[in-house]
């Protein structure tokens, strides 16, 4: 009886720890997307030009993507819970400044600092999760659920920010992460186990500087393609400079004694499929949020509240699909579920492309089918990808695996969205091109199976 009681207490403690970590991960992605729907209102308040709005929208993702690999190494070097706490502290300070900003400069810096804090928190949370569920089977089930949290956070950001902005103000929408982060900071020492640091591992500061600068600079170059031609100096300079720094990073890593990103880490075929599925799923959902939000508000003259309500079926489907992904992975395997998810998401994007972007197409059969199929597939793809990306990763590289997965999640949409903006001249062609990319990835999966 005592053994059973102890086991029940352990299960309850693990569930509370997972709930805390999951809430944090969801909030990090909520913060990324919370600015999308109220962005026009922010632009009117501060009198911003289009390029200013683009940079403001991208600031969080730029620092997140640029620093997350180094954040993963910090988690492995100093322990997941310690890195998580430090990242949350920075995130709390930045999240307190953002809603109170009286100018775009302060808001831009606050968003960038939020992304820097998130870049430490996200991989550290995955490192702690590995300690909470040390058994491979339990960890796999936990990662199947974890994979859907990011797209859930993005959906919550779009839905809740629109509702809150309509009823109160965009500043209250940006205050939500502050409340969650303060609660997590207070509860982390009580609910989360300590994670052992790996003191013998060097930090590889040269690699960290090169990776951060290269990814951030290249991402900035991709972001500003929306407002400048690819041949302009404002695009080519950051793109070529970022590419040069990434090449230098690859050269340094091959010769480093303890590299930030071991060259062989990405060679594994399962991990390559996982990162591809993550990047494509994040791009598909992120592109849909941005393009469809603009379409509904600009072409159909919908209010932010109406736009947010339109995504409610997306959110419901996402939750349902996320809950069923784990059992499906247990039965059919993570690779099959990820591939099937990509195919379903591609079908959803195709439906949106061909039926959803006409000004007079009814919501019920023009938008709704795509807004159901896309999240159903994306949740499955994210879940399968999360399991594949972390399979057989040693404990000492838990933070690294989290950093790599989050890099694909943040950097993939930045790069792919810029490419789609070039290939597609309107919303429908954007969605169609995104669907085509997902189908190509699905066909590649079957060829290499």
PyMOL commands that set and color helices and strands:
alter all, ss='L'
color gray80, all
select helices_A, chain A and resi 2-46+50-78+80-98+104-132+136-146+149-167+170-191+205-226+233-255+263-266+269-299+304-310+312-332+334-356+363-366+368-390+395-423+427-448
alter helices_A, ss='H'
color red, helices_A
deselect
rebuild
show_as cartoon
